Structures are given as C-alpha cells and as structure tokens.
Amino acid sequence: MTVAVVKYRVFFMLESLLRKSKNLRSSFEEYLRNQDSLQTTPYWVAALVAGVLTVGYAKAFKICSNFSMGLFAKHPYECLIVTPVCFFLAWFIVHRLAPDASGSGIPQVMAVNEMDQKLNAKKINSVLSIKTAVVKVVSSLLCIVGGGAIGREGPTLQISASIFHAIGKRFQHIWPKRLNHQSLIVAGGAAGIASAFNTPLGGIVFAIEELATVHFGQFRMIVILAVIISGMMAQLLSGSYLYLGYPAVQSVTLSFLPLILLTGVVAGLAGGIFGRVLFALARKRRALKKTWHLALLALGMGLLLVLMALVLDPNSMGPGTEVINSLLFRPEFSSDWKLIVGRFFGTIISYLSGTAGGIFAPSLAAGAAIGGEIANVTHTIHPHLLVLLGMVGFLTGVTRAPLTAFVLVLEMTDRHSAIFPMMVAALSAYGAAHFVKSKSFYELMKEFYLKSEMDSQQADSKVGAN
C-alpha cells in the first residue's frame, strides 16, 4: 500500500468523522431547540460558575486587603514605595491588555446593556470578555495590595456579567429570544451584586433600578433565578453570613425624625458632590493620551494616597469595610473630619489611577464616617443607627438608587427595626443629591461610554469611506 493511498484513506476517515460529528451536533441542537424546559439551563450554569468564582475573588480580595493594612500599620513609610508601584502595575496591565477593565465596571455594563448587539458587537464582546474579567481581577488585587481605597463589588458585577455573556453566547443561536444579550447582562449583574454582598433582594432591586429600568418584566424570572443560584452557591462556599454582622440598633420614635432627615440630606449631598467631582476628574483623565502621562498619574495617585493616610488617617486606605465594622462594633473607635476627608478623597485618588476597582464599598464607608460624625456632634443615644443612615444616604447620593441603597444595608445588617428610618434617609438623600446633579455618577459615566463608542464608530466609518 503506497503512502498516497494511506494518506487518502486517513483523510477520508477524518472527513467522514467530521461530517458525522457535524450531523450529530446539528441533531443535538435541534433537540435542544425543541425543549422549552431547557432554555434556562445556561442561566443555571452561569449562575453556579459566577457564585463559585465571586467567592474566590472575595477571599483573595480580603487577603490582599489585610496584607496592605498590616503593612501600613507596621511599615507605613515603606508604603511610599509599595503603593505607587502597585498602582502603576495595576494600571499598566489594564492599559496594555484590557482598557475596558478600568474603573468600577458598573457603568461599562450599563452602557453595553443599552447597545445594539449587532451594531456594537465588538465593544460588547470587549467589555464582557473573559480576558477583561481576568485583567479586572488581577488589577484590582494589585491595587488593593497597595492599599487602594477601592471595592470589589463593581468588578464582581462586571465579572459575573462576563460569565453569563460567555456561556450564553454558546447557546444563543439555539435560543436567540431567551438568550438575548440584555437578559444575560441584567441577570449576570444582579447575580454579581447578590453574591458580592450576600444580598439577594439587593441584587434584584439593583437590576430593576439600574440595569433594566424599562424591560425588567420581560426577564424578571431569569433574574430571580440567577440571584438565587449564585447566592446559594456563595452561601454554600462561605456559609450563611451577614456582610456587616448584627449592630445594636434600637427602635426610635418620631422625635428622632429630624436627625434622620439631617443625616440623609447631609450624606446625600456629600454623595452627590462625590459623584460629580469623580466624574469631572475621570473625564479629564480620559483626555490624557500619552502613555507616560498616564503612567505618572498612576504613580502620583499612589504616592498621594499614602501621604494622605500618613497626614490624615490610616483608614483612608483600603476598601473601607474595616471602618464600617469599627464604627458599628468597636465603642472606642469614632469618626472625625479627618476620616471623612480621607475616605472621600481616598476613593477618588484610587479611581483616578486608572486601575480596576469599584466605589460601592468605599461609598458605604464614607457614608458611615459621615453618620458617625453626626452622631458625635449631636451626642445621640443611637450612634449605630446614624452610621447605617449615613451609609444609605451617601450610596443613594452616588447611585441615585434609593431602593438599592436601603435594601443592601438592611440585608447586610438584618436590622429590620431600622427599615423606616433607612427608607426616610434614602428618600431625603435622593432629593438632596438632585440639588448637586440630576444624574448619578454611573449614569454620567454610562452616557460618556456610549458617546465614546458612537464617536469611535463614526471615525471608523469616515476612514472606511476615504
């Protein structure tokens, strides 16, 4: 038997196997297409994967945060080198590998949720790619090792949405209506918030208020399903826990209403100012085009954060969870103007470095510091309640999502006795924040991303026409 005949027979066998595998695959896909009961399976799988990975990310984030806080406590002046280097590395991998991994992740997800799947396929696939998700994780961990005042909740949302997008795309041609990109993004985002905070209701409310304000009714059961599965997986791996524990909060009478309103208004105004300042500075940063300018900015922001921590308060660094726990559970710990300024500007400085990192948890910490200081000034007998109201108010001011803010804080602490004060604080904060700006930071950044994408497409079309 000649070599040519052997090659021909091998080729014929491979071609036959390939044809049979294609036929088998087509038959299997046709079977799936006719099984309506299996249409939610990709959401089940994505929710399970997201739950596992977000728990792993949370544990890694906590380890890195503890390391940075311990390093600053023992060797504060060494952080003058460590923090800028970490900020630079965290910025560099984003700049070189996945620019869409920069920042919180929530505005990017909100933006691609409003994009057309066909016209903006390239951008959607970039924001929700596994590569972007991996870079998001690595960059945020490097930033937190350096003591960055960032949170993991925004990144968790983008990571979870990326997982849903990646798995959903594999089956989209089989169930195109059920697996449209909006339903995948909204379900993934809700699952991310739910597993990040262990707040299933918060995930659903966030999806309604921020991600799917118009079309939520079309896929509400999918969102609830995704939240339940990812939340249960997170609890299975981490146990049933509260994000902030059980602070001592007593019921209050109507005589406490003025202080509730005051805390909500002050925290809401502060949150609104925070969002407006952060957006203005973020836009200026985006105007920088030269790589060495961006590199110097990352190094400079790292150095500035350490200097601020040395001069004002060491708690200016880190995600802020320890600040909240200290205000709620350590009687000897109290807030002051230094802590408020440190938490307010620490997050802004960290964000402007260009690394991956969210502002959800840092916003809660800034609000807790404001509530704690109001409690000090007024000498109230309900300081813990004002801390919680400050958290609700500041987060409402930043996000303009009052339902999400009070539901998240309520689920984090299980303090149902404070539900009405939280609701009043959220609504008063929402009204106060509108005096600063009618739109939230997330909305402004979403519109900025959408405009940038539109400008990019117009520029590409002009180049193609020429």
C-alpha positions in Angstrom: 0.0 0.0 0.0 1.5 3.3 -1.1 1.9 6.3 1.1 -0.6 8.2 -1.1 -3.3 5.6 -0.6 -2.7 5.6 3.2 -3.0 9.4 3.3 -6.1 9.3 1.2 -7.8 6.7 3.5 -6.8 8.7 6.6 -8.2 11.8 5.1 -11.4 10.1 4.1 -11.9 8.7 7.6 -11.3 12.1 9.2 -13.6 13.7 6.8 -16.3 11.1 7.4 -15.9 11.5 11.2 -16.1 15.3 10.9 -19.3 15.0 8.8 -20.9 12.6 11.3 -19.9 14.9 14.2 -21.5 17.9 12.5 -24.7 15.9 11.8 -24.7 14.7 15.4 -24.2 18.3 16.6 -27.0 19.5 14.4 -29.3 16.8 15.7 -28.4 17.6 19.3 -29.0 21.4 18.7 -32.3 20.6 17.0 -33.3 18.5 20.1 -32.4 21.4 22.4 -34.3 23.9 20.3 -37.5 21.9 20.8 -37.0 21.5 24.6 -38.5 24.7 26.1 -37.8 23.4 29.6 -34.1 23.5 29.0 -33.9 27.2 27.9 -33.0 28.4 31.3 -30.1 25.9 31.7 -27.4 28.3 30.5 -28.5 30.7 33.3 -28.3 27.9 35.8 -24.8 27.0 34.7 -23.6 30.7 34.5 -25.0 31.4 38.0 -23.2 28.4 39.5 -19.9 29.4 37.9 -20.4 33.1 38.9 -21.2 32.1 42.5 -18.0 30.0 42.8 -15.7 32.5 41.1 -17.0 35.5 43.0 -16.5 33.8 46.3 -12.9 33.0 45.3 -12.4 36.6 44.3 -13.9 37.9 47.5 -11.5 35.7 49.6 -8.5 36.8 47.6 -9.5 40.5 47.9 -9.8 40.2 51.7 -6.4 38.5 51.9 -4.8 41.3 49.9 -6.7 44.0 51.9 -5.5 42.5 55.2 -1.9 42.4 53.9 -1.9 46.0 52.8 -3.4 47.2 56.1 -0.9 45.2 58.1 2.0 46.5 56.0 0.9 50.1 56.6 0.5 49.5 60.3 4.0 48.1 60.7 5.9 49.9 58.0 4.0 53.0 56.9 6.9 54.7 55.2 7.7 51.6 53.1 4.2 52.1 51.5 5.6 55.3 49.9 7.3 52.9 47.5 5.0 49.9 47.6 1.7 51.7 46.9 2.9 53.7 43.9 4.5 50.6 42.4 1.3 48.6 42.9 -0.8 51.3 41.4 1.5 51.5 38.4 1.4 47.8 37.8 -2.4 47.7 38.3 -2.8 50.5 35.7 -0.2 49.0 33.3 -1.9 45.7 32.8 -5.3 47.4 32.2 -3.7 49.9 29.8 -1.8 47.2 27.8 -4.2 44.2 28.0 -7.8 45.3 28.5 -8.7 49.0 28.7 -12.3 48.1 29.4 -11.3 46.6 32.7 -10.6 50.1 34.1 -12.6 51.5 36.9 -15.7 50.2 38.6 -17.3 48.1 35.8 -20.9 49.1 36.6 -21.0 52.0 34.1 -19.5 49.8 31.4 -22.1 47.1 32.0 -24.9 49.7 32.0 -23.6 51.1 28.7 -23.3 47.7 26.8 -26.7 46.8 28.1 -28.1 49.7 26.0 -26.0 48.9 22.9 -27.3 47.1 19.8 -25.9 43.6 19.8 -25.2 43.7 16.0 -24.0 47.3 15.6 -21.9 47.2 18.8 -20.8 43.6 18.9 -17.1 44.4 19.1 -17.5 46.7 22.1 -19.9 44.4 23.9 -17.6 41.4 23.4 -14.6 43.5 24.7 -16.3 44.8 27.8 -17.7 41.3 28.6 -14.8 39.2 27.5 -13.2 36.6 29.8 -9.9 38.4 29.2 -11.3 41.7 30.5 -12.7 39.8 33.6 -9.3 38.3 34.3 -7.5 41.6 34.0 -10.2 43.2 36.2 -9.4 40.7 39.0 -5.6 40.9 38.7 -5.6 44.7 38.5 -8.0 45.2 41.5 -6.0 42.8 43.6 -2.7 44.6 42.8 -4.4 47.9 43.7 -5.7 46.7 47.0 -2.3 45.2 47.9 -1.1 48.8 47.6 -3.8 50.0 49.9 -6.1 51.4 47.2 -9.5 52.7 48.5 -11.5 50.6 46.1 -14.2 48.0 46.4 -14.7 44.6 44.8 -18.5 44.9 44.2 -18.4 46.8 40.9 -15.7 44.5 39.5 -17.7 41.5 40.7 -20.7 42.7 38.7 -18.7 43.0 35.5 -17.1 39.7 36.1 -20.4 38.0 36.7 -22.0 39.6 33.6 -19.0 38.4 31.6 -19.5 34.9 32.7 -23.2 35.0 31.8 -22.3 36.6 28.4 -19.6 33.9 27.6 -21.8 31.0 28.5 -25.0 32.5 26.9 -23.2 33.1 23.6 -22.5 29.4 23.2 -26.3 28.7 23.1 -27.6 31.9 21.7 -28.1 30.5 18.2 -30.3 27.8 19.7 -32.5 30.0 21.9 -32.0 33.6 20.4 -35.0 35.1 22.1 -34.4 33.6 25.6 -30.6 34.4 25.5 -30.6 37.9 24.2 -27.6 39.9 25.4 -29.8 42.3 27.6 -31.2 39.4 29.7 -27.7 37.9 30.1 -26.2 41.2 31.2 -29.0 42.0 33.6 -29.1 38.5 35.1 -25.3 38.5 35.4 -25.2 41.9 37.0 -27.9 41.1 39.5 -26.2 37.8 40.4 -22.9 39.6 40.9 -24.3 42.1 43.4 -26.2 39.3 45.2 -23.1 37.2 45.6 -20.8 40.1 46.4 -22.8 41.4 49.3 -24.8 38.2 50.1 -27.9 40.3 49.5 -30.3 38.5 47.1 -33.0 41.2 47.3 -30.4 43.9 46.8 -29.4 42.1 43.6 -32.9 42.1 42.3 -33.6 45.7 43.2 -30.3 46.8 41.7 -31.3 45.1 38.4 -34.7 46.9 38.5 -33.3 50.4 39.4 -30.1 50.5 37.4 -29.8 47.8 34.8 -33.3 47.2 33.4 -35.5 50.1 34.2 -37.6 49.6 31.1 -37.7 45.9 30.2 -37.3 44.2 33.5 -40.7 42.5 33.2 -39.5 40.5 30.1 -37.0 38.5 32.1 -37.8 39.0 35.8 -37.9 35.3 36.5 -34.5 34.8 34.9 -33.0 37.5 37.2 -34.6 35.9 40.3 -33.3 32.5 39.2 -29.8 33.8 38.7 -29.7 35.6 42.0 -31.0 32.6 43.9 -28.5 30.2 42.4 -25.4 32.4 42.6 -26.4 33.5 46.2 -26.9 29.9 47.3 -23.6 28.8 45.8 -21.9 31.7 47.6 -23.5 30.7 50.9 -22.6 27.1 50.3 -18.9 28.0 50.0 -18.8 30.8 52.6 -21.6 29.9 54.9 -24.6 31.9 55.8 -23.3 35.3 56.9 -24.1 38.9 57.1 -21.8 41.3 55.2 -21.6 43.6 58.3 -23.0 41.5 61.2 -25.6 42.5 63.8 -25.0 46.0 65.1 -27.0 47.1 68.1 -29.8 49.3 66.8 -32.9 50.3 68.9 -36.2 51.4 67.6 -36.8 55.2 67.6 -39.8 57.4 67.9 -41.0 60.3 65.7 -39.0 62.7 67.8 -35.9 61.2 66.1 -37.2 62.2 62.6 -35.3 65.5 62.3 -32.0 63.7 62.9 -32.9 61.0 60.3 -33.6 63.7 57.8 -30.5 65.7 58.6 -28.3 62.6 58.2 -30.0 61.6 54.9 -29.6 65.2 53.5 -26.0 65.7 54.5 -24.9 62.2 53.4 -26.9 62.6 50.1 -25.4 65.9 49.4 -21.9 64.5 50.1 -22.6 61.5 47.8 -23.9 63.8 45.1 -20.8 66.0 45.3 -18.5 62.9 45.4 -20.1 61.6 42.2 -19.9 64.9 40.4 -16.3 65.5 41.3 -15.3 62.0 40.4 -16.9 62.2 37.0 -15.4 65.6 36.2 -11.9 64.3 37.1 -12.4 61.0 35.3 -13.3 62.9 32.1 -10.1 64.9 32.4 -8.1 61.8 32.9 -9.7 60.2 29.8 -8.5 63.2 27.8 -4.9 62.2 28.6 -3.5 60.4 25.5 0.2 60.0 26.2 1.2 56.8 27.9 3.8 58.4 30.1 1.3 60.9 31.3 -1.0 58.1 32.4 1.9 56.2 34.0 3.0 59.3 36.0 -0.6 59.8 37.1 -0.9 56.2 38.4 2.4 56.6 40.3 1.4 60.0 41.6 -2.0 58.9 42.8 -0.4 56.0 44.7 2.1 58.4 46.4 -0.7 60.9 47.2 -2.9 58.2 48.8 -0.1 57.2 51.2 0.8 60.8 52.1 -2.9 61.5 52.9 -3.0 58.3 55.0 0.1 59.5 56.9 -1.2 63.0 57.4 -4.9 62.5 58.0 -5.9 58.9 58.9 -4.6 55.4 58.1 -8.1 54.4 57.4 -8.1 56.5 54.2 -6.6 53.4 52.6 -8.3 50.1 51.9 -11.9 49.2 50.8 -13.4 50.7 54.0 -15.1 47.6 55.3 -13.0 47.7 58.5 -14.0 51.4 59.0 -17.7 50.4 58.9 -17.2 47.4 61.3 -15.2 49.6 63.7 -17.9 52.3 63.8 -20.6 49.6 64.4 -18.8 47.2 66.8 -15.9 49.0 68.5 -17.0 51.6 71.1 -13.5 53.1 71.3 -13.5 53.9 67.6 -15.1 57.1 66.5 -15.3 59.2 63.3 -14.0 62.7 62.8 -13.5 65.1 59.9 -10.1 63.6 59.0 -11.7 60.2 58.5 -14.4 61.7 56.3 -12.0 63.6 54.2 -9.7 60.6 53.9 -12.5 58.2 52.8 -14.0 60.8 50.4 -10.7 61.7 48.6 -9.0 58.3 49.0 -11.5 56.7 46.7 -11.3 59.5 44.2 -7.5 59.2 44.2 -7.6 55.4 43.7 -10.1 55.7 40.9 -8.1 58.3 39.0 -5.1 56.0 38.9 -6.8 54.0 36.1 -6.7 50.7 37.9 -9.7 48.3 38.2 -11.7 48.9 41.3 -15.2 49.8 42.5 -16.7 52.6 44.5 -19.6 50.7 46.1 -18.0 49.6 49.4 -15.9 52.8 49.7 -19.1 54.9 49.3 -20.6 52.9 52.2 -17.5 53.6 54.3 -17.6 57.4 53.5 -21.3 57.4 54.4 -20.6 55.6 57.7 -17.9 58.1 58.6 -20.4 61.0 58.0 -23.1 59.3 60.0 -20.6 58.6 62.8 -19.5 62.2 63.0 -23.1 63.5 63.0 -23.7 61.1 66.0 -20.7 62.6 67.7 -21.8 66.2 67.2 -25.4 65.6 68.2 -24.5 63.3 71.2 -27.3 60.9 70.2 -28.0 57.7 72.0 -28.5 56.0 68.6 -25.0 56.3 67.0 -25.1 53.0 65.2 -28.4 53.9 63.5 -26.9 57.2 62.2 -23.9 55.2 60.8 -26.3 53.0 58.9 -28.3 56.0 57.7 -25.1 57.7 56.6 -24.3 54.6 54.5 -27.7 54.6 52.9 -27.6 58.3 52.2 -24.2 58.5 50.7 -24.7 55.5 48.5 -28.0 57.0 47.4 -26.3 60.2 46.5 -23.7 58.4 44.4 -26.0 55.9 42.6 -29.4 57.7 42.8 -30.8 54.3 43.6 -32.6 54.7 47.0 -34.3 51.3 47.0 -31.0 49.6 46.3 -29.2 51.6 49.0 -31.5 50.8 51.8 -32.3 47.2 50.8 -28.5 46.5 50.6 -27.8 48.0 54.0 -30.8 46.3 55.5 -29.8 42.9 54.2 -26.2 43.4 55.3 -27.2 44.0 58.9 -30.6 42.3 59.3 -31.8 45.4 61.3 -35.5 45.4 60.4 -36.2 47.7 63.3 -34.4 50.4 61.2 -36.2 49.9 58.0 -38.4 53.0 58.1 -35.5 55.3 59.2 -33.4 53.8 56.3 -36.2 54.5 53.8 -36.7 58.1 55.0 -32.9 58.7 54.9 -32.7 57.2 51.3 -35.5 59.4 50.1 -34.2 62.6 51.7 -30.7 61.8 50.3 -32.2 61.2 46.9 -33.9 64.6 47.0 -30.8 66.4 48.3 -28.5 64.8 45.7 -30.6 66.3 42.9 -29.5 69.8 44.0 -26.0 68.8 43.1 -26.7 67.0 39.8 -29.8 65.4 38.3 -27.9 62.2 37.2 -25.8 59.8 39.1 -22.1 59.1 38.6 -23.0 55.7 37.0 -25.4 57.4 34.6 -22.9 60.1 33.6 -20.2 57.5 33.0 -22.6 55.3 31.1 -23.5 58.2 28.8 -19.8 59.0 28.4 -19.0 55.5 27.3 -21.9 55.4 24.9 -20.8 58.7 23.3 -17.2 57.5 23.1 -18.4 54.4 21.3 -20.5 56.4 18.9 -17.7 58.8 18.1 -15.4 55.8 17.6 -17.8 54.2 15.1 -18.2 57.5 13.2 -14.5 57.9 13.0 -14.1 54.3 11.6 -16.8 54.9 9.1 -15.1 58.1 7.8 -11.8 56.2 7.5 -13.6 53.4 5.6 -15.2 56.0 3.2 -11.9 57.6 2.4 
